[in-house]
Amino acid sequence: MRTVMVGALCAIAMVANANAAIKEEPVTYTDGEATMKGFVVYDDAIEAKRPGIVMVHEWWGITKHIHNEARKFAQQGYTAFIADMYGDAKTADNPKDAGALSNSVMKNPTVMESRFNAARDQLAKQASVNPQRIGAVGYCFGGAVVLNMARAGADLAAVAGFHASLGLNTPAPAPGTVKAKILVLNGADDPFVKREQYDALKKDFDAAKADYGVIEYPGAVHAFTNPEATELGKKFNLPLRYDAKVDQEAKAEADKFFAANLQK
């Protein structure tokens, strides 16, 4: 009888585990008159409220890469919200269109902040989220967005940028106004990011007494976390390249960073 009971309990546990899964649900929301189409991603096996992370895509828009990254965060016990920064989930399949879309946001800081905050508000409303523990992560264009939001004093506990563009278009922050802990994870050989941009970022964050760190990975160029980057680089003759080793190292740093600042 005991053997049968144990077998039955194991079977029940296996069914429960099979039913528990990473859920990805589309979320339509608005920013003023613009319709935004994002996604909330979470592990439905976790019952307690958990930290949330706003995720901002590369200049291509919401792609397979950002969906995969969101699932990884969900597996680690976060609720991820993939922000739509372009509206109607627009995407680009070439650099000209991608540049036009990203410039439409970056050239107007008010638009950038409003669209990010609309996504953050959606994340905070999710039943699975502790609204007191929200961070943000961005990739390339998205890295610039989240760094600018940190500079602007957004209500975020932690902000990380992977191969982040450093086109900073928000005013230099005043001392004590940067709430987020900040981590920049960039390729040391990324030709899209100039040394003077690093100098400007550090100067502003030092003056603001912000808590930040910058890690540059030798040999890595732009988009090193995106497995599709190498093919895209060849197709469009751009310095894009996936780097599995650096991807792993940078993700490990980000994991520690978010665990220390969101899960404590």
N, C-alpha and C positions, 0 to 999 in steps of 0.2 A: 504494500500500500504506500509506503514512504517513497519508494522509487517512482511509483505512478504520480504521486503528488508533486515530487520534485520535477518530473518531466513536464507535468502540466504547467507548473509555475514558469519553467524555462520557456515553454511554448508561448505563454502569455507575454513574457518579457520580450520575446523575439517579435511578436506581433506589434507590441507597443513601439519598439524601436523602428520597425518597418514603417509604421504609420507616422512617426515623428520625422519631419523633414524640413529642409530650408524652404521657406515660402517666399515667393516673389510676387508682389501684387502691384498692378499699375495704379497710380494715383493721379487723377486730374485735378488741378488746382489753378488758381488765378493769381496774377500779379497785375493789379489794375485791370486793364481791359485785355491783357494778354492771357491766353490759355496755355498752361504749362502741363507737361505730361511726364511725371517722374515715376519712380518705383520705390516701394518699401520692401526690404529684404530682411528676414529674421528667421530664427530657429523656433518653431512652434513647440518644441519639446521643453523649452524654458518657460516656466510659469511666472517667475518674478519679473518685475520691471528691471530694465537693464539700461546701460548707457547707450546713447545714440550717436551716430556719426553721419554728418552730411557729406556726401561724396560729389565732387565736381569733376566733370569729364574733361578729356583732352579737347583740342580745338576741332576734332572730327565730330564732336557731339557724343551722344550716348551710344556706345558701341559694345560689342561682345566683351571687350577688355574690361570696361567699367562694370558690366554685369558680373563677370567672374570675380573681380576684386570685391564687389559687394557681398557675394556669397562667402568669400573667405572671412570677411569681418563678421558675418552672421554666424559662421561656424565657431568663431572665437567668443561668442556671447554678446555681440552688439546688435542693435537694430540699425541697419544702414538705410539711408534715404538717398537715392540717386537723384540729384537735382537736375532739372531741365533749365539750362541757362539761356537757351535760344528760343524757346517757345514752340509748342506743337511738336516737341521732340525732333526738331530739325537736325539732320546730319549732313555731312559733306563727304564726298568721295574723291576730292582733289584739293590740293593746297590753296588754290585761288578761292574756292567757295568756303573752305575752312577759315581762311584768313579774313574773309568778309564777315562771316558769322562771329568770329571771336572779336574782331574790331568793333562790331556793332555793340558789343557789351563793354569792352575795355575802354573805348573812347569816351564812355559816359559813366563815370563812377556811380551816379545816382541810380542808373539802370542796374548796374552790377550789384550794388548793395540791396536794392529792392528785390531783385530776383533771388539772390542768395537768402535773404531774410524770409521770403515767402516759402522757400524750401525748408528752412530751419523751423518755421512755425508749423509746417505740416509734420515734420519729424516729431516735434515736441507734443503734438496731439495724439500720437500713436499710443494705443493702449499698452504696448510692450515697453514703452520708453519711460525712463526716469528723466523728467525735463530739467532736473538740476545737474545732469551729467551729460552734456552734449559737446562733441568735438567736431572737427571737420578735416577732410583730407582732399587734396586735389592733385591732379596729374597734368603736367605741362601748363596749358592755359588755365586749367583748374587750380594748379598750384599758385599761380598769380592771384586768382580770385580769393582763395582762402587766406593767403598772406595779406592781401589788401584788407580783407575783412578783419583780420587780427589787428592790423594797424588802425582800423577805424573803431576799435573798441567793441567789436561784436561780443555778445554774451556766449562765449565759447570757452571750455576748459582747456582744450588742447587742439592744436592745429599742426598738421604735417603736410609738406609738399614734396611730391616725388617728381624729379626732373622738372622742377618748377621754373616757369618763366618768371623773370624778376622785373617785369614791367610794372612798377609800383605807381599807381595813379591816384592814390589817396594822400591827403596831407600828412606830413610827418607827425607822428603821434606825440602828444604832450606827456611829460613824465607821469607815470602811474595810470595811464589810460588803457594800456594794453592788458586785457584780462587773461588772455590765453597764454599757455606755454606753447612754444613754437619750435618746430624741428624742420629743417630744410635738408633734403636728401637728393643731391645732384651729382651728375657726372662731371668730373674735373675737366674733361675734354669736350664738354658741350659747347659748340661754337655759337649757339643761340644766346648764351648767357655771358655777358661781358664782365671782366674783372671790376670795372667801375660800378657795375650794378651790385655786386657783392659788397663793395666798399660802402655804397650808399645805404644798402639795407642794414649793414652792421652799425653804421654811424647813427642812423635813425633809431634803431632798437636800443643801442647803448644809451643814447640821450633820453630815451623814454624809460630806461631802467627795466626793459622787458626781459623775460626769462626765455632765452632762445639758444638754439644750437644749429650749426651748419656743418654738414658732413659732405665732403666731395670725394667721389670714388675715382681713383686714377684709371684712365683708359676708357671710362664709360662716357657715352655721348647722350644725346637726347632720346627720350622715350625708352629707357633701358628696362622698364617693367613690362612693356607691351610685347608679347610674343609675335605680333604681326608687324612690329616696327621695322625689322630688317627688310622684309619684302616691300613695305611701303617706301622705305628709303631708296631702294634700288629702282622702284617704279617711277619715283618722282625726282630722283637724283638729289636727295636730301640726306643730311647727316643724322639719320635715325638708325638705331641698332638695338635689338634686344640683347641683354647680357644676363644670362641665367645666374651666374655667380653673384654679380652685383645686385640683381633683383632679390636674391635670397638674403644677402647681407643687409640690404636696406630695409626689407620687410621685417627682418628680425629686430632691427633698431626701432622701427615704427611700432612693432608689437610691444616692446618693452616700454616705449614712450606712452602709448595709449593705456596700457595696463597700469602704469604708475599714476597717470593723471585722470583717468576716467573710472577705473574699477576700484579705487581705494575706498 
